[in-house]
Amino acid sequence: MGPNIPPLHLVGIELIYTLIIIIFCGIIYFKTKEIYDLSKHKGIGFFRNTFLFFALSYLVRFLGQLFILYRSILHISMRRFIIKPHFVIFPLITYFSYVAILSLVFSSFRKTKKTNINWNLVIHLLAIISTFFVFLSGSAMILIGLQFALFIVAIVLINIKPKNKKNKSMFSSLHVTYYLLFFFWIINLFSFERGPTSFILNSLLNIFSIIIFYSITHRVIKRLSNVQKKG
């Protein structure tokens, strides 16, 4: 096994963890489909996209880990590849992550004015520019700083009380969900920075992340159930 390849049992744990997060994201995305189809609420649409693109980010990560496993078992040299896989995997993960976090920011707005602007297109353009800027600079701190700033903006916006208190939406009791996503991001950032080097530490971080994401999924489903009962 090459020096840059982590132990197979750590790769296996990461595969299972990544798959669980993808499943949770999928549950939230599809569970919120009905309420979005009925309401056409833009905030709910952006909220759904947050988990769709988190799932895509983790799917790319999952495929990257499968490649590591495949390379480890068959002892494949990276010299065989004209384009190094990490030059594709890391930009895609970064791009999908930016789209997810930007969607979270846009979902935080209580009310958006009707315009002809395609906000989804704006989100994707901002994500592409951010991803390009990060990889052009080669600075992980820029990646972390931009995503941290976006999370702070989302949290601030979701905590701004609407002028019309009677006009409550699905997001009126989802403040904690935004904080949980922020903590989830911090834990995964710490795990990513360390790399898959410690079996116990990585296992604990993964378990804690799964608990947080389970809590997010549970809160969203519970809130959906309450909204549907009132409706």
Secondary structure, 3 states (H helix, E strand, C coil): CCCCCCCHHHHHHHHHHHHHHHHHHHHHHHHCHHHHHHHCCHHHHHHHHHHHHHHHHHHHHHHHHHHHHHHHHHCCCHHHCCCCCHHHHHHHHHHHHHHHHHHHHHHCCCCCCCCCCCHHHHHHHHHHHHHHHHHHHCCHHHHHHHHHHHHHHHHHHHCCCCCCCCCCCHHHHCHHHHHHHHHHHHHHHHHHHHCCCCHHHHHHHHHHHHHHHHHHHHHHHHHHHHHHHHC
